Amino acid sequence: MENSEPPVNSQAEVVQPDEQSLVGVRGWLLLFCITLFLRAAVSLVSGLNAVYSASSAVVTEGLMYVALGVLCLIAGVQICRKRKSAIRWAIVSMILALVYAVLMIMGGGGTTGLRYLFQSLVYMGIWWTYLVESKRVKATLVL
């Protein structure tokens, strides 16, 4: 009787996903896109509330929040549309968040400014690394 099973390879073969299976806004890229939309919503609401207040210092802060919200919204839409420029928009929004945190600290923001700076640095460190290293990002957005 003949054995119908295929021969077993003694070395484990690493199956590389084909590039086509990586194309699309799924997985971690989808999570990043969701965080951009959430950040845009929070920034726009907070910024518009601050803009409608009476203090000029708060209005300036509100305008920074609105700008951050708009950049996050643009980046999220660009990722969903699979545009090359999406990564640039996302990086600009992360840099603006850092600039805003530094300005907050310089303006006497104290621990709130330091906390926001820390959060922005962690967010930027994680997502910047992902955007630069990810095979899905490269396949979907063509860096």
Beta strands, then each sheet from edge to edge (+ up, - down):
end
